[in-house]
Amino acid sequence: MPIDGWIEYMNFLLEGRTGSPDDPLTFEEPLDLTQIIDNSLNSEIMDFDQEAIRQEARDYQTSS
């Protein structure tokens, strides 16, 4: 996902933050996501035969 999508998601989480001690969100202010998110390996990660994986899923036999 491009960094802009992560920023939008972070903002969505911040907007829904309750401030309650039970709130699972552990940050209260925006973070510099460019220091956390690294998309440099995405092209390498996605370099596989997607149709072969789809076919494998279609051919999968369940045990029931």
C-alpha positions in Angstrom: 0.0 0.0 0.0 1.4 3.4 -0.8 2.3 5.6 2.2 -0.7 7.8 1.6 -3.0 4.8 2.3 -1.2 4.1 5.6 -1.5 7.8 6.5 -5.3 7.7 5.8 -5.6 4.6 7.9 -3.7 6.1 10.8 -5.9 9.2 10.7 -9.0 7.0 10.7 -7.7 5.3 13.8 -6.9 8.6 15.5 -10.3 10.0 14.7 -12.0 6.9 16.3 -9.8 7.0 19.4 -11.8 7.1 22.6 -9.1 8.2 25.1 -10.3 5.4 27.4 -7.7 3.3 29.2 -9.3 0.3 27.5 -8.7 1.8 24.0 -6.3 -0.5 22.2 -4.8 2.4 20.2 -1.4 3.1 21.7 -0.6 6.4 20.1 -2.4 9.7 20.6 -0.8 11.9 17.9 0.2 11.2 14.3 3.4 9.3 13.7 5.9 9.8 10.9 5.0 6.7 9.0 7.9 7.2 6.5 10.1 6.1 9.4 8.1 2.9 9.9 6.7 1.8 6.5 9.1 0.5 3.9 7.5 -0.5 0.6 10.8 -1.1 -1.1 10.4 -4.9 -1.2 6.8 -4.9 -2.5 7.7 -5.6 -6.2 9.9 -8.5 -5.2 7.3 -9.9 -2.8 4.6 -9.7 -5.5 6.8 -11.3 -8.2 5.1 -14.7 -8.4 2.6 -16.5 -10.7 -0.7 -15.3 -9.3 -2.7 -17.5 -11.6 -0.8 -20.6 -10.4 -1.8 -19.7 -6.8 -5.4 -19.2 -7.9 -5.4 -22.6 -9.7 -3.9 -24.3 -6.6 -6.8 -22.8 -4.5 -9.4 -24.0 -7.1 -7.9 -27.5 -7.1 -7.6 -27.8 -3.3 -9.5 -30.8 -1.9 -10.9 -30.6 1.6 -10.9 -33.6 3.8 -14.6 -33.6 4.5 
